[in-house]
Amino acid sequence: MVYLAETLNVALGANWQLFSRQNYFDTNGFFVSTVYSCPNILLSLMVLVRTALPRWLTLRAHEPKAGGAGRLRYVKVGCEAYVRGGS
């Protein structure tokens, strides 16, 4: 995609008079990179939020509350009980 943007910038920079009143195409390709890459970046962020946010909220909903009834409790188990599977 980056290679295509560079090629597109060179081609449009050579023929900008055909479709524009002003030359937007510099040698670094900033204009084409902005026009070409920003929509892709925004779409990627939207997909990330759309997929990651519901999962994060689901995990947060099942997370135990600090200090309340849902607080995790650890039971100290002796070595013998652990080795024998707790019986």
MMTF fields as JSON, N, C-alpha, C and O atoms, coordinates in Angstrom:
{
  "mmtfVersion": "1.0.0",
  "mmtfProducer": "UNKNOWN",
  "numBonds": 347,
  "numAtoms": 348,
  "numGroups": 87,
  "numChains": 1,
  "numModels": 1,
  "chainsPerModel": [1],
  "groupsPerChain": [87],
  "chainIdList": ["A"],
  "bondAtomList": [4, 2, 8, 6, 12, 10, 16, 14, 20, 18, 24, 22, 28, 26, 32, 30, 36, 34, 40, 38, 44, 42, 48, 46, 52, 50, 56, 54, 60, 58, 64, 62, 68, 66, 72, 70, 76, 74, 80, 78, 84, 82, 88, 86, 92, 90, 96, 94, 100, 98, 104, 102, 108, 106, 112, 110, 116, 114, 120, 118, 124, 122, 128, 126, 132, 130, 136, 134, 140, 138, 144, 142, 148, 146, 152, 150, 156, 154, 160, 158, 164, 162, 168, 166, 172, 170, 176, 174, 180, 178, 184, 182, 188, 186, 192, 190, 196, 194, 200, 198, 204, 202, 208, 206, 212, 210, 216, 214, 220, 218, 224, 222, 228, 226, 232, 230, 236, 234, 240, 238, 244, 242, 248, 246, 252, 250, 256, 254, 260, 258, 264, 262, 268, 266, 272, 270, 276, 274, 280, 278, 284, 282, 288, 286, 292, 290, 296, 294, 300, 298, 304, 302, 308, 306, 312, 310, 316, 314, 320, 318, 324, 322, 328, 326, 332, 330, 336, 334, 340, 338, 344, 342],
  "bondOrderList": [1, 1, 1, 1, 1, 1, 1, 1, 1, 1, 1, 1, 1, 1, 1, 1, 1, 1, 1, 1, 1, 1, 1, 1, 1, 1, 1, 1, 1, 1, 1, 1, 1, 1, 1, 1, 1, 1, 1, 1, 1, 1, 1, 1, 1, 1, 1, 1, 1, 1, 1, 1, 1, 1, 1, 1, 1, 1, 1, 1, 1, 1, 1, 1, 1, 1, 1, 1, 1, 1, 1, 1, 1, 1, 1, 1, 1, 1, 1, 1, 1, 1, 1, 1, 1, 1],
  "groupList": [{"groupName": "MET", "atomNameList": ["N", "CA", "C", "O"], "elementList": ["N", "C", "C", "O"], "formalChargeList": [0, 0, 0, 0], "bondAtomList": [1, 0, 2, 1, 3, 2], "bondOrderList": [1, 1, 2], "singleLetterCode": "M", "chemCompType": "L-PEPTIDE LINKING"}, {"groupName": "VAL", "atomNameList": ["N", "CA", "C", "O"], "elementList": ["N", "C", "C", "O"], "formalChargeList": [0, 0, 0, 0], "bondAtomList": [1, 0, 2, 1, 3, 2], "bondOrderList": [1, 1, 2], "singleLetterCode": "V", "chemCompType": "L-PEPTIDE LINKING"}, {"groupName": "TYR", "atomNameList": ["N", "CA", "C", "O"], "elementList": ["N", "C", "C", "O"], "formalChargeList": [0, 0, 0, 0], "bondAtomList": [1, 0, 2, 1, 3, 2], "bondOrderList": [1, 1, 2], "singleLetterCode": "Y", "chemCompType": "L-PEPTIDE LINKING"}, {"groupName": "LEU", "atomNameList": ["N", "CA", "C", "O"], "elementList": ["N", "C", "C", "O"], "formalChargeList": [0, 0, 0, 0], "bondAtomList": [1, 0, 2, 1, 3, 2], "bondOrderList": [1, 1, 2], "singleLetterCode": "L", "chemCompType": "L-PEPTIDE LINKING"}, {"groupName": "ALA", "atomNameList": ["N", "CA", "C", "O"], "elementList": ["N", "C", "C", "O"], "formalChargeList": [0, 0, 0, 0], "bondAtomList": [1, 0, 2, 1, 3, 2], "bondOrderList": [1, 1, 2], "singleLetterCode": "A", "chemCompType": "L-PEPTIDE LINKING"}, {"groupName": "GLU", "atomNameList": ["N", "CA", "C", "O"], "elementList": ["N", "C", "C", "O"], "formalChargeList": [0, 0, 0, 0], "bondAtomList": [1, 0, 2, 1, 3, 2], "bondOrderList": [1, 1, 2], "singleLetterCode": "E", "chemCompType": "L-PEPTIDE LINKING"}, {"groupName": "THR", "atomNameList": ["N", "CA", "C", "O"], "elementList": ["N", "C", "C", "O"], "formalChargeList": [0, 0, 0, 0], "bondAtomList": [1, 0, 2, 1, 3, 2], "bondOrderList": [1, 1, 2], "singleLetterCode": "T", "chemCompType": "L-PEPTIDE LINKING"}, {"groupName": "ASN", "atomNameList": ["N", "CA", "C", "O"], "elementList": ["N", "C", "C", "O"], "formalChargeList": [0, 0, 0, 0], "bondAtomList": [1, 0, 2, 1, 3, 2], "bondOrderList": [1, 1, 2], "singleLetterCode": "N", "chemCompType": "L-PEPTIDE LINKING"}, {"groupName": "GLY", "atomNameList": ["N", "CA", "C", "O"], "elementList": ["N", "C", "C", "O"], "formalChargeList": [0, 0, 0, 0], "bondAtomList": [1, 0, 2, 1, 3, 2], "bondOrderList": [1, 1, 2], "singleLetterCode": "G", "chemCompType": "PEPTIDE LINKING"}, {"groupName": "TRP", "atomNameList": ["N", "CA", "C", "O"], "elementList": ["N", "C", "C", "O"], "formalChargeList": [0, 0, 0, 0], "bondAtomList": [1, 0, 2, 1, 3, 2], "bondOrderList": [1, 1, 2], "singleLetterCode": "W", "chemCompType": "L-PEPTIDE LINKING"}, {"groupName": "GLN", "atomNameList": ["N", "CA", "C", "O"], "elementList": ["N", "C", "C", "O"], "formalChargeList": [0, 0, 0, 0], "bondAtomList": [1, 0, 2, 1, 3, 2], "bondOrderList": [1, 1, 2], "singleLetterCode": "Q", "chemCompType": "L-PEPTIDE LINKING"}, {"groupName": "PHE", "atomNameList": ["N", "CA", "C", "O"], "elementList": ["N", "C", "C", "O"], "formalChargeList": [0, 0, 0, 0], "bondAtomList": [1, 0, 2, 1, 3, 2], "bondOrderList": [1, 1, 2], "singleLetterCode": "F", "chemCompType": "L-PEPTIDE LINKING"}, {"groupName": "SER", "atomNameList": ["N", "CA", "C", "O"], "elementList": ["N", "C", "C", "O"], "formalChargeList": [0, 0, 0, 0], "bondAtomList": [1, 0, 2, 1, 3, 2], "bondOrderList": [1, 1, 2], "singleLetterCode": "S", "chemCompType": "L-PEPTIDE LINKING"}, {"groupName": "ARG", "atomNameList": ["N", "CA", "C", "O"], "elementList": ["N", "C", "C", "O"], "formalChargeList": [0, 0, 0, 0], "bondAtomList": [1, 0, 2, 1, 3, 2], "bondOrderList": [1, 1, 2], "singleLetterCode": "R", "chemCompType": "L-PEPTIDE LINKING"}, {"groupName": "ASP", "atomNameList": ["N", "CA", "C", "O"], "elementList": ["N", "C", "C", "O"], "formalChargeList": [0, 0, 0, 0], "bondAtomList": [1, 0, 2, 1, 3, 2], "bondOrderList": [1, 1, 2], "singleLetterCode": "D", "chemCompType": "L-PEPTIDE LINKING"}, {"groupName": "CYS", "atomNameList": ["N", "CA", "C", "O"], "elementList": ["N", "C", "C", "O"], "formalChargeList": [0, 0, 0, 0], "bondAtomList": [1, 0, 2, 1, 3, 2], "bondOrderList": [1, 1, 2], "singleLetterCode": "C", "chemCompType": "L-PEPTIDE LINKING"}, {"groupName": "PRO", "atomNameList": ["N", "CA", "C", "O"], "elementList": ["N", "C", "C", "O"], "formalChargeList": [0, 0, 0, 0], "bondAtomList": [1, 0, 2, 1, 3, 2], "bondOrderList": [1, 1, 2], "singleLetterCode": "P", "chemCompType": "L-PEPTIDE LINKING"}, {"groupName": "ILE", "atomNameList": ["N", "CA", "C", "O"], "elementList": ["N", "C", "C", "O"], "formalChargeList": [0, 0, 0, 0], "bondAtomList": [1, 0, 2, 1, 3, 2], "bondOrderList": [1, 1, 2], "singleLetterCode": "I", "chemCompType": "L-PEPTIDE LINKING"}, {"groupName": "HIS", "atomNameList": ["N", "CA", "C", "O"], "elementList": ["N", "C", "C", "O"], "formalChargeList": [0, 0, 0, 0], "bondAtomList": [1, 0, 2, 1, 3, 2], "bondOrderList": [1, 1, 2], "singleLetterCode": "H", "chemCompType": "L-PEPTIDE LINKING"}, {"groupName": "LYS", "atomNameList": ["N", "CA", "C", "O"], "elementList": ["N", "C", "C", "O"], "formalChargeList": [0, 0, 0, 0], "bondAtomList": [1, 0, 2, 1, 3, 2], "bondOrderList": [1, 1, 2], "singleLetterCode": "K", "chemCompType": "L-PEPTIDE LINKING"}],
  "groupTypeList": [0, 1, 2, 3, 4, 5, 6, 3, 7, 1, 4, 3, 8, 4, 7, 9, 10, 3, 11, 12, 13, 10, 7, 2, 11, 14, 6, 7, 8, 11, 11, 1, 12, 6, 1, 2, 12, 15, 16, 7, 17, 3, 3, 12, 3, 0, 1, 3, 1, 13, 6, 4, 3, 16, 13, 9, 3, 6, 3, 13, 4, 18, 5, 16, 19, 4, 8, 8, 4, 8, 13, 3, 13, 2, 1, 19, 1, 8, 15, 5, 4, 2, 1, 13, 8, 8, 12],
  "groupIdList": [1, 2, 3, 4, 5, 6, 7, 8, 9, 10, 11, 12, 13, 14, 15, 16, 17, 18, 19, 20, 21, 22, 23, 24, 25, 26, 27, 28, 29, 30, 31, 32, 33, 34, 35, 36, 37, 38, 39, 40, 41, 42, 43, 44, 45, 46, 47, 48, 49, 50, 51, 52, 53, 54, 55, 56, 57, 58, 59, 60, 61, 62, 63, 64, 65, 66, 67, 68, 69, 70, 71, 72, 73, 74, 75, 76, 77, 78, 79, 80, 81, 82, 83, 84, 85, 86, 87],
  "secStructList": [7, 2, 2, 2, 2, 2, 2, 2, 2, 2, 2, 2, 2, 2, 6, 4, 4, 4, 6, 7, 1, 1, 7, 7, 7, 7, 6, 6, 7, 2, 2, 2, 2, 2, 2, 2, 2, 2, 2, 2, 2, 2, 2, 2, 2, 2, 2, 2, 2, 2, 2, 2, 2, 2, 2, 2, 2, 2, 2, 2, 2, 2, 1, 7, 7, 6, 6, 1, 6, 6, 7, 7, 7, 7, 7, 7, 7, 7, 2, 2, 2, 2, 2, 6, 6, 7, 7],
  "xCoordList": [0.812, 0.0, 0.862, 0.532, 1.954, 2.833, 3.486, 3.619, 3.89, 4.502, 3.507, 3.88, 2.27, 1.233, 1.004, 0.806, 1.028, 0.85, 1.998, 1.777, 3.189, 4.337, 4.226, 4.476, 3.85, 3.673, 2.538, 2.647, 1.466, 0.33, 0.719, 0.288, 1.517, 1.976, 2.809, 2.651, 3.685, 4.527, 3.666, 3.848, 2.73, 1.873, 0.969, 0.83, 0.364, -0.517, 0.256, -0.228, 1.455, 2.301, 2.719, 2.889, 2.885, 3.276, 2.099, 2.308, 0.871, -0.307, -1.334, -2.526, -0.908, -1.85, -2.639, -3.733, -2.128, -2.833, -4.126, -5.026, -4.227, -5.403, -6.641, -7.762, -6.465, -7.612, -7.604, -8.482, -6.629, -6.549, -6.009, -5.35, -6.292, -5.754, -4.466, -3.741, -4.177, -3.02, -2.314, -2.966, -0.984, -0.21, -0.114, 0.585, -0.828, -0.802, 0.259, 0.501, 0.877, 1.733, 3.194, 3.843, 3.71, 5.108, 5.98, 5.471, 7.266, 8.195, 8.123, 8.442, 7.716, 7.623, 6.333, 6.234, 5.358, 4.102, 3.175, 2.388, 3.255, 2.44, 0.951, 0.152, 0.569, -0.85, -1.461, -2.528, -0.8, -1.321, -1.335, -2.277, -0.317, -0.285, -1.436, -2.054, -1.718, -2.813, -4.152, -4.974, -4.38, -5.663, -5.836, -6.951, -4.766, -4.822, -4.802, -5.499, -4.01, -3.795, -4.769, -5.128, -5.201, -6.085, -7.384, -7.778, -8.069, -9.27, -8.966, -9.754, -7.84, -7.47, -7.191, -7.588, -6.52, -6.224, -7.513, -7.699, -8.401, -9.669, -10.523, -11.132, -10.571, -11.324, -10.717, -11.445, -9.405, -8.74, -9.059, -9.297, -9.063, -9.413, -10.867, -11.178, -11.754, -13.157, -13.342, -14.124, -12.627, -12.705, -12.149, -12.715, -11.052, -10.455, -11.422, -11.609, -12.034, -12.99, -14.207, -14.713, -14.676, -15.877, -15.652, -16.58, -14.439, -14.178, -13.633, -13.999, -12.781, -12.123, -12.983, -12.939, -13.758, -14.534, -15.577, -15.665, -16.368, -17.317, -16.625, -17.125, -15.496, -14.76, -14.244, -14.306, -13.737, -13.212, -14.337, -14.167, -15.486, -16.616, -17.121, -17.514, -17.115, -17.531, -16.577, -17.014, -15.294, -14.312, -14.466, -14.357, -14.718, -14.896, -16.156, -16.171, -17.198, -18.441, -18.26, -18.915, -17.396, -17.176, -16.042, -15.769, -15.389, -14.292, -14.858, -15.821, -14.277, -14.8, -14.561, -13.562, -15.486, -15.377, -14.375, -14.292, -13.635, -12.622, -13.286, -14.082, -12.965, -13.424, -14.85, -15.289, -15.586, -16.977, -17.134, -16.173, -18.369, -18.662, -17.979, -17.732, -17.674, -17.046, -15.538, -14.866, -15.0, -13.555, -12.967, -13.524, -11.858, -11.209, -10.592, -9.988, -10.755, -10.154, -9.214, -9.535, -8.072, -7.079, -7.028, -7.004, -7.011, -6.951, -5.556, -5.051, -4.955, -3.622, -3.754, -4.469, -3.065, -3.143, -1.773, -0.749, -1.769, -0.507, 0.051, -0.669, 1.342, 1.989, 1.376, 1.21, 1.038, 0.464, -0.882, -1.155, -1.72, -3.053, -2.92, -3.701, -1.953, -1.762, -1.292, -1.778, -0.363, 0.19, -0.892, -0.953, -1.732, -2.759, -4.016, -5.023, -3.984, -5.133, -6.179, -7.341, -5.818, -6.736, -7.592, -8.489, -7.361, -8.199, -7.541, -8.098],
  "yCoordList": [-1.188, 0.0, 1.261, 2.244, 1.228, 2.392, 2.611, 3.744, 1.523, 1.633, 2.207, 3.034, 1.791, 2.308, 3.798, 4.551, 4.227, 5.647, 6.474, 7.575, 5.958, 6.675, 6.799, 7.865, 5.708, 5.73, 6.664, 7.405, 6.628, 7.506, 8.967, 9.815, 9.272, 10.636, 11.146, 12.294, 10.317, 10.733, 10.977, 11.973, 10.073, 10.219, 11.441, 12.198, 11.637, 12.79, 14.096, 15.129, 14.052, 15.25, 15.704, 16.901, 14.776, 15.124, 15.669, 16.417, 15.313, 15.703, 16.501, 16.431, 17.244, 17.933, 19.015, 19.363, 19.56, 20.613, 20.106, 20.899, 18.819, 18.25, 18.245, 18.254, 18.231, 18.092, 19.043, 18.953, 19.959, 20.85, 22.213, 22.35, 23.201, 24.545, 24.771, 25.73, 23.892, 24.04, 22.693, 21.65, 22.716, 21.483, 21.099, 21.742, 20.045, 19.553, 18.484, 18.093, 18.015, 16.835, 17.232, 17.611, 17.145, 17.464, 16.221, 15.127, 16.4, 15.293, 14.233, 13.071, 14.607, 13.654, 12.843, 11.817, 13.283, 12.556, 12.731, 11.835, 13.873, 14.1, 14.133, 13.535, 14.819, 14.933, 13.572, 13.231, 12.807, 11.5, 10.569, 9.797, 10.637, 9.795, 10.138, 9.249, 11.421, 11.855, 11.416, 10.855, 11.661, 11.315, 9.799, 9.293, 9.093, 7.65, 6.885, 5.881, 7.356, 6.596, 6.927, 6.035, 8.157, 8.53, 7.73, 7.264, 7.546, 6.706, 5.275, 4.679, 4.718, 3.359, 3.296, 2.34, 4.296, 4.332, 4.481, 3.798, 5.369, 5.561, 4.293, 3.938, 3.614, 2.36, 1.29, 0.53, 1.233, 0.262, 0.539, -0.388, 1.812, 2.162, 1.825, 1.368, 2.05, 1.715, 0.211, -0.218, -0.588, -2.044, -2.471, -3.343, -1.865, -2.19, -1.886, -2.712, -0.717, -0.348, -1.255, -1.673, -1.56, -2.391, -3.813, -4.433, -4.336, -5.703, -5.766, -6.668, -4.841, -4.915, -4.363, -4.89, -3.323, -2.7, -3.64, -3.713, -4.361, -5.293, -6.385, -6.78, -6.86, -7.879, -7.31, -7.972, -6.095, -5.455, -5.222, -5.448, -4.767, -4.536, -5.843, -5.87, -6.916, -8.216, -8.687, -9.199, -8.518, -8.904, -8.065, -8.581, -6.774, -5.893, -6.267, -6.139, -6.719, -7.071, -8.331, -8.469, -9.238, -10.481, -10.382, -11.341, -9.249, -9.045, -8.845, -8.098, -9.498, -9.336, -7.923, -7.284, -7.458, -6.125, -6.165, -7.166, -5.118, -5.051, -4.904, -3.988, -5.801, -5.701, -6.157, -6.159, -6.54, -6.939, -8.434, -9.154, -8.896, -10.326, -11.122, -12.317, -10.486, -11.189, -11.236, -11.645, -10.821, -10.779, -12.187, -13.1, -12.345, -13.657, -13.994, -13.145, -15.223, -15.69, -16.844, -17.732, -16.806, -17.85, -18.75, -18.265, -20.04, -21.011, -21.619, -22.082, -21.606, -22.185, -23.701, -24.246, -24.375, -25.819, -26.382, -25.908, -27.41, -28.054, -28.857, -29.171, -29.193, -29.948, -31.319, -31.75, -32.012, -33.347, -33.301, -34.101, -32.361, -32.235, -31.866, -32.333, -31.044, -30.644, -31.819, -32.025, -32.575, -33.71, -34.778, -35.395, -34.984, -36.001, -35.477, -36.184, -34.265, -33.714, -33.135, -33.032, -32.756, -32.11, -33.061, -32.603, -34.352, -35.275, -35.626, -36.393],
  "zCoordList": [0.0, 0.0, 0.0, -0.664, 0.738, 0.787, -0.57, -1.031, -1.201, -2.524, -3.526, -4.358, -3.461, -4.342, -4.104, -5.057, -2.857, -2.543, -3.13, -3.636, -3.064, -3.624, -5.14, -5.702, -5.794, -7.247, -7.643, -8.62, -6.894, -7.149, -6.976, -7.758, -5.976, -5.752, -6.92, -7.336, -7.448, -8.593, -9.824, -10.525, -10.09, -11.275, -11.163, -12.124, -10.015, -9.844, -9.791, -10.253, -9.228, -9.196, -10.583, -10.815, -11.504, -12.871, -13.678, -14.634, -13.316, -14.098, -13.295, -13.593, -12.304, -11.435, -12.165, -11.72, -13.264, -14.002, -14.643, -14.919, -14.878, -15.523, -14.623, -15.13, -13.315, -12.417, -11.227, -10.368, -11.154, -10.003, -10.412, -11.443, -9.605, -9.831, -9.059, -9.323, -8.104, -7.244, -7.104, -7.05, -7.046, -6.917, -5.436, -4.652, -5.082, -3.705, -3.488, -2.346, -4.512, -4.45, -4.302, -5.277, -3.079, -2.831, -3.028, -3.272, -2.923, -3.168, -2.062, -2.311, -0.866, 0.242, 0.211, 0.883, -0.55, -0.656, 0.529, 0.838, 1.2, 2.391, 2.068, 2.789, 1.002, 0.643, 0.319, 0.83, -0.515, -0.893, 0.31, 0.488, 1.118, 2.312, 3.252, 3.837, 3.392, 4.26, 3.702, 4.427, 2.432, 1.808, 1.719, 1.843, 1.511, 1.309, 2.636, 2.784, 3.596, 4.817, 5.943, 6.712, 6.065, 7.18, 7.197, 8.266, 6.07, 6.13, 6.571, 7.306, 6.134, 6.553, 8.051, 8.718, 8.571, 10.003, 10.807, 11.815, 10.368, 11.065, 11.041, 12.05, 9.904, 9.825, 10.734, 11.373, 10.79, 11.667, 13.135, 13.908, 13.514, 14.887, 15.2, 16.3, 14.238, 14.443, 14.628, 15.476, 13.842, 13.975, 15.327, 15.987, 15.737, 17.029, 18.163, 19.056, 18.137, 19.183, 19.131, 20.173, 17.947, 17.788, 18.3, 18.819, 18.162, 18.602, 20.03, 20.784, 20.407, 21.716, 22.843, 23.955, 22.593, 23.66, 24.264, 25.49, 23.474, 24.103, 24.931, 25.984, 24.459, 25.215, 26.519, 27.555, 26.478, 27.677, 28.683, 29.881, 28.183, 29.075, 29.68, 30.846, 28.909, 29.424, 30.517, 31.548, 30.294, 31.31, 32.567, 33.679, 32.394, 33.545, 34.328, 35.552, 33.659, 34.33, 35.183, 36.217, 34.772, 35.506, 36.515, 37.237, 36.57, 37.509, 38.916, 39.088, 39.922, 41.282, 41.805, 41.477, 42.613, 43.196, 44.344, 45.057, 44.524, 45.569, 46.939, 47.146, 47.873, 49.241, 49.487, 50.637, 48.469, 48.652, 48.784, 49.054, 48.591, 48.704, 47.605, 47.769, 46.498, 45.39, 45.485, 44.538, 46.617, 46.78, 46.791, 47.4, 46.125, 46.075, 47.432, 48.088, 47.826, 49.072, 48.747, 47.957, 49.363, 49.138, 50.368, 51.499, 50.146, 51.222, 51.231, 50.208, 52.402, 52.519, 52.56, 53.4, 51.655, 51.554, 51.901, 51.409, 52.761, 53.125, 51.967, 51.019, 52.04, 50.949, 50.754, 49.613, 51.809, 51.671, 50.972, 50.078, 51.383, 50.771, 49.306, 48.477, 48.978, 47.598, 46.752, 45.64, 47.271, 46.538, 46.312, 45.248, 47.313, 47.189, 46.507, 46.459, 45.981, 45.287, 46.21, 45.818, 47.408, 48.341, 49.15, 49.857, 49.083, 49.856, 51.16, 51.946]
}
